[in-house]
């Protein structure tokens, strides 16, 4: 059985979703337009870092990193956690 603070994990998942939403809004730009605007590039970097740090924090809070040997399996677990826990 996993022991973790459900509200904390829900907050982290929410932050990941916000960061991914911001990245998604940049995705519609063509490559040249995106690379010309340093603010957009900086925003993309920042939001990618936020999403990664939140995912790492979820793994730390749930103490699950020792159970998975690959990033793909860990990613699948985090996605499943969001679906099955109603986060």
Backbone as ProteinMPNN parsed JSONL, in Angstrom:
{"seq_chain_A": "XXXXXXXXXXXXXXXXXXXXXXXXXXXXXXXXXXXXXXXXXXXXXXXXXXXXXXXXXXXXXXXXXXXXXXXXXXXXXXXXXXXXXXX", "coords_chain_A": {"N_chain_A": [[0.836, -1.188, 0.0], [0.528, 2.202, -0.848], [1.643, 5.081, 0.798], [0.85, 8.362, 0.937], [0.483, 11.918, 0.733], [-2.463, 12.776, -0.39], [-3.62, 15.253, -1.18], [-1.349, 16.826, -1.617], [-0.105, 15.456, -3.729], [-2.15, 15.7, -5.616], [-2.075, 18.462, -5.985], [0.449, 18.721, -7.158], [0.08, 17.276, -9.535], [-1.813, 18.933, -10.686], [-0.24, 21.21, -11.128], [1.517, 20.154, -13.022], [-0.276, 19.703, -15.117], [-1.054, 22.356, -15.694], [1.403, 23.443, -16.544], [1.885, 21.837, -18.789], [-0.292, 22.6, -20.33], [0.386, 25.239, -20.912], [2.665, 24.77, -22.417], [1.485, 23.421, -24.524], [0.063, 25.489, -25.726], [2.116, 26.855, -26.926], [2.871, 25.138, -28.839], [1.475, 25.421, -31.203], [2.753, 27.308, -32.689], [4.891, 27.969, -35.484], [8.16, 26.633, -36.145], [10.155, 28.603, -36.718], [8.941, 31.016, -35.936], [8.607, 30.52, -33.211], [11.314, 30.2, -32.335], [12.332, 32.731, -32.84], [11.307, 34.345, -30.873], [12.443, 35.096, -27.87], [11.228, 35.17, -25.391], [9.175, 33.331, -25.563], [10.637, 30.976, -25.93], [11.999, 30.913, -23.494], [9.807, 30.662, -21.773], [8.869, 28.145, -22.539], [11.031, 26.533, -21.741], [10.991, 26.991, -18.948], [8.412, 26.011, -18.212], [8.649, 23.339, -18.943], [10.634, 22.513, -17.153], [9.246, 22.913, -14.741], [7.205, 20.952, -14.991], [8.755, 18.603, -15.045], [10.076, 18.748, -12.54], [7.878, 18.599, -10.812], [6.938, 16.025, -11.419], [9.103, 14.507, -10.528], [8.97, 15.171, -7.834], [6.52, 14.004, -7.16], [7.191, 11.324, -7.44], [9.068, 11.131, -5.398], [7.493, 11.78, -3.147], [5.705, 9.662, -3.168], [7.404, 7.619, -2.881], [8.214, 5.791, -4.872], [10.195, 5.413, -6.724], [12.133, 3.435, -6.396], [10.864, 1.121, -7.127], [10.601, 0.914, -9.838], [12.289, 0.291, -12.85], [12.626, 1.597, -15.232], [12.246, 4.66, -17.072], [9.999, 4.793, -18.685], [8.177, 2.983, -17.523], [7.827, 4.222, -15.07], [6.679, 6.64, -15.873], [4.288, 5.663, -16.909], [3.162, 4.727, -14.544], [2.726, 7.125, -13.14], [0.857, 8.358, -14.814], [-1.225, 6.524, -14.565], [-1.757, 6.792, -11.845], [-2.887, 9.317, -11.749], [-5.275, 8.819, -13.13], [-6.576, 6.693, -11.695], [-6.707, 7.512, -9.076], [-8.249, 9.684, -9.092], [-7.129, 12.171, -9.464]], "CA_chain_A": [[0.0, 0.0, 0.0], [1.274, 3.459, -0.913], [1.253, 6.125, 1.745], [1.237, 9.688, 0.47], [-0.482, 12.986, 0.959], [-3.275, 12.868, -1.616], [-3.776, 16.654, -1.577], [-0.06, 17.29, -2.135], [0.074, 14.851, -5.045], [-3.139, 16.334, -6.501], [-1.543, 19.786, -6.312], [1.563, 18.555, -8.101], [-0.505, 16.888, -10.821], [-2.423, 20.148, -11.212], [0.854, 22.047, -11.646], [1.984, 19.523, -14.262], [-1.28, 19.976, -16.159], [-0.956, 23.776, -16.07], [2.636, 23.624, -17.316], [1.686, 21.202, -20.092], [-1.223, 23.454, -21.068], [1.149, 26.384, -21.429], [3.508, 24.251, -23.498], [0.595, 23.108, -25.647], [-0.273, 26.732, -26.425], [3.279, 27.228, -27.741], [3.031, 24.122, -29.878], [0.829, 25.843, -32.457], [3.66, 28.193, -33.419], [5.859, 27.271, -36.329], [9.495, 26.6, -35.538], [10.855, 29.882, -36.88], [8.262, 32.005, -35.09], [8.928, 30.175, -31.83], [12.724, 30.445, -32.035], [12.599, 34.176, -32.909], [10.818, 35.012, -29.664], [13.179, 34.549, -26.715], [10.309, 35.021, -24.253], [8.465, 32.06, -25.761], [11.614, 29.912, -25.669], [12.199, 30.885, -22.044], [8.583, 30.136, -21.183], [8.851, 26.7, -22.792], [12.028, 25.92, -20.853], [10.513, 27.08, -17.578], [7.283, 25.103, -18.001], [9.166, 21.975, -19.017], [11.303, 22.271, -15.868], [8.191, 22.79, -13.724], [6.566, 19.643, -15.144], [9.722, 17.572, -14.643], [10.285, 18.815, -11.094], [6.669, 18.088, -10.149], [6.927, 14.569, -11.594], [10.111, 13.973, -9.608], [8.442, 15.342, -6.483], [5.497, 12.972, -6.975], [7.912, 10.059, -7.217], [9.669, 11.202, -4.067], [6.419, 11.732, -2.15], [5.104, 8.326, -3.175], [8.487, 6.673, -2.624], [8.034, 4.719, -5.842], [11.289, 5.318, -7.69], [12.886, 2.192, -6.228], [10.083, 0.001, -7.647], [10.572, 0.936, -11.293], [13.632, 0.322, -13.405], [12.722, 2.395, -16.45], [11.474, 5.907, -17.097], [8.71, 4.512, -19.312], [7.295, 2.367, -16.533], [7.533, 5.247, -14.069], [5.731, 7.561, -16.509], [3.009, 4.96, -16.944], [2.612, 4.697, -13.19], [2.241, 8.467, -12.804], [-0.387, 8.549, -15.571], [-2.239, 5.678, -13.932], [-2.083, 7.389, -10.55], [-3.807, 10.418, -12.025], [-6.572, 8.293, -13.539], [-7.235, 5.828, -10.718], [-6.87, 8.19, -7.79], [-9.123, 10.837, -9.279], [-6.343, 13.381, -9.301]], "C_chain_A": [[0.88, 1.251, 0.0], [0.735, 4.442, 0.116], [1.774, 7.456, 1.224], [0.124, 10.665, 0.772], [-1.231, 13.239, -0.349], [-3.403, 14.313, -2.101], [-2.491, 17.209, -2.188], [0.169, 16.747, -3.546], [-0.912, 15.466, -6.045], [-2.661, 17.721, -6.919], [-0.414, 19.713, -7.319], [1.058, 18.159, -9.483], [-1.158, 18.106, -11.482], [-1.36, 21.073, -11.812], [1.405, 21.483, -12.948], [1.012, 19.844, -15.395], [-1.242, 21.426, -16.627], [0.266, 24.009, -16.961], [2.486, 23.019, -18.708], [0.707, 21.988, -20.953], [-0.523, 24.655, -21.676], [2.059, 25.946, -22.57], [2.678, 23.949, -24.735], [0.245, 24.372, -26.432], [0.89, 27.214, -27.294], [3.457, 26.291, -28.933], [2.444, 24.554, -31.224], [1.72, 26.756, -33.298], [4.554, 27.38, -34.345], [7.251, 27.459, -35.725], [10.194, 27.957, -35.59], [10.269, 30.963, -35.971], [8.608, 31.772, -33.615], [10.362, 30.562, -31.485], [13.099, 31.924, -32.094], [12.257, 34.886, -31.599], [11.467, 34.397, -28.427], [12.288, 34.376, -25.488], [9.548, 33.699, -24.357], [9.398, 30.875, -25.48], [11.847, 29.781, -24.168], [10.988, 30.315, -21.323], [8.51, 28.621, -21.349], [9.838, 25.987, -21.87], [11.517, 25.876, -19.415], [9.396, 26.061, -17.318], [7.687, 23.641, -18.116], [9.851, 21.6, -17.699], [10.278, 22.086, -14.758], [7.557, 21.402, -13.792], [7.492, 18.525, -14.68], [9.913, 17.567, -13.134], [9.075, 18.298, -10.328], [6.598, 16.567, -10.256], [7.931, 13.911, -10.654], [9.611, 14.058, -8.175], [7.356, 14.303, -6.183], [6.169, 11.639, -6.677], [8.523, 10.017, -5.829], [8.601, 11.067, -2.995], [5.811, 10.334, -2.046], [6.134, 7.237, -2.918], [8.413, 5.489, -3.586], [9.226, 4.528, -6.761], [12.049, 4.006, -7.556], [12.152, 0.995, -6.826], [10.119, -0.106, -9.162], [11.986, 1.071, -11.842], [13.739, 1.136, -14.681], [11.832, 3.626, -16.365], [10.093, 5.673, -17.691], [7.714, 3.909, -18.337], [6.889, 3.386, -15.474], [6.512, 6.241, -14.613], [4.34, 6.939, -16.555], [2.352, 4.906, -15.58], [2.016, 6.052, -12.815], [0.938, 8.754, -13.549], [-1.516, 7.748, -14.944], [-2.684, 6.228, -12.595], [-3.092, 8.516, -10.734], [-5.203, 9.923, -12.379], [-7.279, 7.56, -12.394], [-7.468, 6.504, -9.382], [-7.762, 9.416, -7.89], [-8.424, 12.156, -9.111], [-6.386, 14.165, -10.585]], "O_chain_A": [[1.85, 1.343, 0.752], [-0.475, 4.604, 0.274], [2.981, 7.654, 1.087], [-1.018, 10.284, 1.031], [-0.698, 13.837, -1.284], [-3.306, 14.573, -3.3], [-2.533, 17.967, -3.156], [0.584, 17.48, -4.444], [-0.549, 15.724, -7.193], [-2.823, 18.113, -8.075], [-0.325, 20.541, -8.225], [1.558, 18.655, -10.492], [-1.062, 18.283, -12.696], [-1.565, 21.649, -12.88], [1.725, 22.234, -13.87], [1.426, 20.21, -16.495], [-1.382, 21.699, -17.82], [0.182, 24.678, -17.99], [2.91, 23.619, -19.696], [0.857, 22.037, -22.174], [-0.801, 25.043, -22.811], [2.209, 26.655, -23.565], [3.115, 24.192, -25.86], [0.142, 24.336, -27.658], [0.674, 27.907, -28.288], [4.121, 26.633, -29.911], [2.889, 24.084, -32.271], [1.466, 26.951, -34.487], [4.928, 26.249, -34.034], [7.469, 28.343, -34.896], [10.764, 28.4, -34.592], [10.996, 31.72, -35.327], [8.867, 32.719, -32.871], [10.601, 31.186, -30.451], [14.077, 32.336, -31.469], [12.855, 35.909, -31.265], [11.086, 33.311, -27.991], [12.562, 33.529, -24.638], [9.309, 33.032, -23.35], [8.989, 29.891, -24.864], [11.886, 28.673, -23.634], [11.137, 29.562, -20.361], [8.137, 27.903, -20.421], [9.511, 24.954, -21.286], [11.603, 24.844, -18.749], [9.431, 25.336, -16.324], [7.11, 22.79, -17.44], [9.665, 20.493, -17.192], [10.427, 21.196, -13.922], [7.389, 20.747, -12.763], [7.054, 17.6, -13.996], [9.914, 16.505, -12.511], [9.228, 17.631, -9.305], [6.237, 15.894, -9.29], [7.64, 12.876, -10.055], [9.804, 13.13, -7.389], [7.287, 13.782, -5.07], [5.759, 10.916, -5.769], [8.497, 8.983, -5.162], [8.78, 10.319, -2.034], [5.449, 9.886, -0.959], [5.782, 6.068, -2.756], [8.534, 4.335, -3.176], [9.261, 3.555, -7.516], [12.571, 3.512, -8.555], [12.764, -0.056, -7.016], [9.704, -1.124, -9.716], [12.78, 1.872, -11.349], [14.846, 1.35, -15.174], [10.808, 3.633, -15.681], [9.119, 6.285, -17.252], [6.541, 4.282, -18.327], [5.74, 3.407, -15.035], [5.587, 6.638, -13.904], [3.341, 7.602, -16.275], [1.132, 5.023, -15.465], [0.929, 6.119, -12.241], [0.013, 9.33, -12.976], [-2.636, 8.242, -14.81], [-3.861, 6.141, -12.247], [-4.04, 8.644, -9.959], [-6.199, 10.527, -11.98], [-8.465, 7.791, -12.154], [-8.354, 6.094, -8.631], [-8.002, 10.104, -6.898], [-9.02, 13.142, -8.678], [-5.785, 15.235, -10.675]]}, "name": "protein", "num_of_chains": 1, "seq": "XXXXXXXXXXXXXXXXXXXXXXXXXXXXXXXXXXXXXXXXXXXXXXXXXXXXXXXXXXXXXXXXXXXXXXXXXXXXXXXXXXXXXXX"}
